[in-house]
Amino acid sequence: YIIVGGHTDRSGREEYNQVLSVDRAMAVKAQLMSVGVPEKKIKVVGFGERLNMVPTNDGVKNDKNRRAEIFVK
């Protein structure tokens, strides 16, 4: 199966970033489904601002932290 993890930077409120990370992962899920991956094989996880690729202080924008990752199990 496939896990799609959505991430955000730390520029917004934590609650907003959590929702945004799920939305980001859902967009990737939709793309995977559009090329034939069955929905039941895709799990979506929103990590919010918890697992930054580039460590930053709260309130700091960083494009590298705004991402989705795909894990294949």
TIVO-2410 file (N, C-alpha, C; in nm, 3 decimals):
# residues 73
REC num residu      c1      c2      c3 atome chaine
REC   1      Y   0.082  -0.118   0.000     N      A
REC   1      Y   0.000   0.000   0.000    CA      A
REC   1      Y   0.087   0.125   0.000     C      A
REC   2      I   0.025   0.238  -0.019     N      A
REC   2      I   0.095   0.366  -0.031    CA      A
REC   2      I   0.047   0.459   0.080     C      A
REC   3      I   0.142   0.524   0.145     N      A
REC   3      I   0.110   0.627   0.243    CA      A
REC   3      I   0.153   0.761   0.184     C      A
REC   4      V   0.062   0.857   0.182     N      A
REC   4      V   0.094   0.991   0.136    CA      A
REC   4      V   0.093   1.082   0.258     C      A
REC   5      G   0.209   1.140   0.288     N      A
REC   5      G   0.221   1.230   0.403    CA      A
REC   5      G   0.232   1.374   0.359     C      A
REC   6      G   0.143   1.457   0.410     N      A
REC   6      G   0.147   1.600   0.379    CA      A
REC   6      G   0.217   1.677   0.490     C      A
REC   7      H   0.291   1.780   0.451     N      A
REC   7      H   0.369   1.861   0.545    CA      A
REC   7      H   0.348   2.010   0.515     C      A
REC   8      T   0.372   2.093   0.616     N      A
REC   8      T   0.368   2.239   0.597    CA      A
REC   8      T   0.490   2.301   0.663     C      A
REC   9      D   0.509   2.430   0.634     N      A
REC   9      D   0.610   2.503   0.709    CA      A
REC   9      D   0.546   2.553   0.839     C      A
REC  10      R   0.614   2.638   0.911     N      A
REC  10      R   0.564   2.683   1.041    CA      A
REC  10      R   0.511   2.826   1.037     C      A
REC  11      S   0.470   2.873   0.918     N      A
REC  11      S   0.430   3.013   0.905    CA      A
REC  11      S   0.288   3.043   0.950     C      A
REC  12      G   0.202   2.945   0.958     N      A
REC  12      G   0.063   2.968   0.998    CA      A
REC  12      G   0.034   2.911   1.135     C      A
REC  13      R  -0.093   2.921   1.173     N      A
REC  13      R  -0.135   2.860   1.300    CA      A
REC  13      R  -0.125   2.708   1.290     C      A
REC  14      E  -0.093   2.643   1.398     N      A
REC  14      E  -0.074   2.498   1.398    CA      A
REC  14      E  -0.199   2.424   1.350     C      A
REC  15      E  -0.316   2.469   1.393     N      A
REC  15      E  -0.441   2.403   1.354    CA      A
REC  15      E  -0.464   2.415   1.203     C      A
REC  16      Y  -0.439   2.534   1.151     N      A
REC  16      Y  -0.454   2.557   1.007    CA      A
REC  16      Y  -0.355   2.469   0.929     C      A
REC  17      N  -0.231   2.463   0.977     N      A
REC  17      N  -0.129   2.384   0.907    CA      A
REC  17      N  -0.162   2.236   0.907     C      A
REC  18      Q  -0.226   2.189   1.012     N      A
REC  18      Q  -0.266   2.048   1.015    CA      A
REC  18      Q  -0.367   2.019   0.903     C      A
REC  19      V  -0.467   2.104   0.891     N      A
REC  19      V  -0.568   2.088   0.786    CA      A
REC  19      V  -0.502   2.100   0.648     C      A
REC  20      L  -0.413   2.197   0.632     N      A
REC  20      L  -0.345   2.217   0.504    CA      A
REC  20      L  -0.262   2.096   0.466     C      A
REC  21      S  -0.197   2.034   0.564     N      A
REC  21      S  -0.115   1.916   0.533    CA      A
REC  21      S  -0.200   1.800   0.484     C      A
REC  22      V  -0.318   1.783   0.541     N      A
REC  22      V  -0.409   1.678   0.494    CA      A
REC  22      V  -0.458   1.711   0.353     C      A
REC  23      D  -0.493   1.837   0.330     N      A
REC  23      D  -0.536   1.878   0.195    CA      A
REC  23      D  -0.427   1.852   0.092     C      A
REC  24      R  -0.304   1.881   0.129     N      A
REC  24      R  -0.191   1.860   0.037    CA      A
REC  24      R  -0.177   1.711   0.006     C      A
REC  25      A  -0.187   1.626   0.107     N      A
REC  25      A  -0.177   1.481   0.085    CA      A
REC  25      A  -0.296   1.430   0.003     C      A
REC  26      M  -0.414   1.485   0.026     N      A
REC  26      M  -0.533   1.444  -0.051    CA      A
REC  26      M  -0.517   1.479  -0.199     C      A
REC  27      A  -0.453   1.590  -0.229     N      A
REC  27      A  -0.429   1.628  -0.369    CA      A
REC  27      A  -0.338   1.526  -0.437     C      A
REC  28      V  -0.238   1.478  -0.365     N      A
REC  28      V  -0.149   1.376  -0.421    CA      A
REC  28      V  -0.225   1.245  -0.438     C      A
REC  29      K  -0.308   1.211  -0.341     N      A
REC  29      K  -0.390   1.090  -0.352    CA      A
REC  29      K  -0.477   1.096  -0.478     C      A
REC  30      A  -0.537   1.209  -0.504     N      A
REC  30      A  -0.620   1.225  -0.623    CA      A
REC  30      A  -0.539   1.203  -0.751     C      A
REC  31      Q  -0.417   1.253  -0.752     N      A
REC  31      Q  -0.331   1.233  -0.870    CA      A
REC  31      Q  -0.296   1.085  -0.886     C      A
REC  32      L  -0.265   1.018  -0.777     N      A
REC  32      L  -0.235   0.875  -0.786    CA      A
REC  32      L  -0.355   0.796  -0.838     C      A
REC  33      M  -0.472   0.831  -0.789     N      A
REC  33      M  -0.593   0.763  -0.836    CA      A
REC  33      M  -0.619   0.790  -0.983     C      A
REC  34      S  -0.584   0.909  -1.030     N      A
REC  34      S  -0.607   0.944  -1.170    CA      A
REC  34      S  -0.521   0.862  -1.266     C      A
REC  35      V  -0.413   0.803  -1.215     N      A
REC  35      V  -0.329   0.718  -1.299    CA      A
REC  35      V  -0.348   0.570  -1.268     C      A
REC  36      G  -0.456   0.539  -1.194     N      A
REC  36      G  -0.495   0.400  -1.178    CA      A
REC  36      G  -0.466   0.333  -1.045     C      A
REC  37      V  -0.409   0.405  -0.949     N      A
REC  37      V  -0.386   0.343  -0.818    CA      A
REC  37      V  -0.520   0.334  -0.746     C      A
REC  38      P  -0.558   0.215  -0.699     N      A
REC  38      P  -0.687   0.199  -0.631    CA      A
REC  38      P  -0.692   0.279  -0.500     C      A
REC  39      E  -0.804   0.344  -0.475     N      A
REC  39      E  -0.820   0.427  -0.356    CA      A
REC  39      E  -0.792   0.349  -0.227     C      A
REC  40      K  -0.837   0.224  -0.224     N      A
REC  40      K  -0.820   0.145  -0.101    CA      A
REC  40      K  -0.673   0.112  -0.071     C      A
REC  41      K  -0.584   0.136  -0.166     N      A
REC  41      K  -0.441   0.111  -0.146    CA      A
REC  41      K  -0.366   0.235  -0.098     C      A
REC  42      I  -0.437   0.349  -0.082     N      A
REC  42      I  -0.372   0.476  -0.047    CA      A
REC  42      I  -0.421   0.524   0.089     C      A
REC  43      K  -0.327   0.548   0.179     N      A
REC  43      K  -0.358   0.606   0.310    CA      A
REC  43      K  -0.301   0.747   0.316     C      A
REC  44      V  -0.378   0.841   0.368     N      A
REC  44      V  -0.336   0.981   0.378    CA      A
REC  44      V  -0.308   1.016   0.523     C      A
REC  45      V  -0.195   1.083   0.545     N      A
REC  45      V  -0.157   1.129   0.679    CA      A
REC  45      V  -0.114   1.275   0.670     C      A
REC  46      G  -0.167   1.357   0.759     N      A
REC  46      G  -0.125   1.497   0.767    CA      A
REC  46      G  -0.031   1.516   0.885     C      A
REC  47      F   0.092   1.556   0.857     N      A
REC  47      F   0.190   1.577   0.963    CA      A
REC  47      F   0.195   1.722   1.010     C      A
REC  48      G   0.126   1.810   0.939     N      A
REC  48      G   0.128   1.950   0.978    CA      A
REC  48      G   0.268   2.007   0.976     C      A
REC  49      E   0.302   2.080   1.080     N      A
REC  49      E   0.434   2.144   1.087    CA      A
REC  49      E   0.531   2.068   1.178     C      A
REC  50      R   0.498   1.943   1.211     N      A
REC  50      R   0.578   1.867   1.308    CA      A
REC  50      R   0.708   1.810   1.255     C      A
REC  51      L   0.715   1.774   1.129     N      A
REC  51      L   0.833   1.705   1.075    CA      A
REC  51      L   0.898   1.787   0.964     C      A
REC  52      N   0.948   1.902   1.000     N      A
REC  52      N   1.009   1.989   0.899    CA      A
REC  52      N   1.137   1.928   0.842     C      A
REC  53      M   1.155   1.943   0.711     N      A
REC  53      M   1.278   1.902   0.645    CA      A
REC  53      M   1.392   1.997   0.685     C      A
REC  54      V   1.358   2.126   0.694     N      A
REC  54      V   1.453   2.228   0.735    CA      A
REC  54      V   1.404   2.285   0.868     C      A
REC  55      P   1.476   2.261   0.977     N      A
REC  55      P   1.431   2.312   1.107    CA      A
REC  55      P   1.420   2.466   1.105     C      A
REC  56      T   1.305   2.515   1.149     N      A
REC  56      T   1.283   2.659   1.156    CA      A
REC  56      T   1.210   2.693   1.285     C      A
REC  57      N   1.214   2.819   1.321     N      A
REC  57      N   1.137   2.867   1.435    CA      A
REC  57      N   0.992   2.884   1.395     C      A
REC  58      D   0.904   2.890   1.493     N      A
REC  58      D   0.762   2.912   1.467    CA      A
REC  58      D   0.743   3.045   1.392     C      A
REC  59      G   0.657   3.043   1.292     N      A
REC  59      G   0.627   3.162   1.215    CA      A
REC  59      G   0.716   3.183   1.094     C      A
REC  60      V   0.815   3.096   1.074     N      A
REC  60      V   0.910   3.112   0.963    CA      A
REC  60      V   0.862   3.033   0.841     C      A
REC  61      K   0.860   3.101   0.726     N      A
REC  61      K   0.825   3.034   0.600    CA      A
REC  61      K   0.947   2.964   0.543     C      A
REC  62      N   0.924   2.847   0.484     N      A
REC  62      N   1.032   2.775   0.415    CA      A
REC  62      N   0.968   2.680   0.315     C      A
REC  63      D   0.991   2.706   0.188     N      A
REC  63      D   0.929   2.626   0.081    CA      A
REC  63      D   0.965   2.478   0.088     C      A
REC  64      K   1.083   2.444   0.138     N      A
REC  64      K   1.124   2.302   0.145    CA      A
REC  64      K   1.040   2.224   0.245     C      A
REC  65      N   0.979   2.293   0.339     N      A
REC  65      N   0.893   2.225   0.437    CA      A
REC  65      N   0.751   2.206   0.386     C      A
REC  66      R   0.716   2.271   0.277     N      A
REC  66      R   0.583   2.257   0.216    CA      A
REC  66      R   0.591   2.146   0.112     C      A
REC  67      R   0.550   2.028   0.151     N      A
REC  67      R   0.570   1.914   0.061    CA      A
REC  67      R   0.474   1.800   0.094     C      A
REC  68      A   0.473   1.703   0.005     N      A
REC  68      A   0.407   1.575   0.029    CA      A
REC  68      A   0.511   1.468   0.000     C      A
REC  69      E   0.507   1.364   0.078     N      A
REC  69      E   0.598   1.250   0.058    CA      A
REC  69      E   0.514   1.126   0.033     C      A
REC  70      I   0.568   1.038  -0.050     N      A
REC  70      I   0.500   0.913  -0.081    CA      A
REC  70      I   0.585   0.798  -0.029     C      A
REC  71      F   0.526   0.714   0.055     N      A
REC  71      F   0.593   0.597   0.110    CA      A
REC  71      F   0.523   0.473   0.055     C      A
REC  72      V   0.600   0.379   0.005     N      A
REC  72      V   0.543   0.255  -0.049    CA      A
REC  72      V   0.581   0.143   0.047     C      A
REC  73      K   0.479   0.073   0.095     N      A
REC  73      K   0.499  -0.038   0.189    CA      A
REC  73      K   0.473  -0.169   0.119     C      A
***
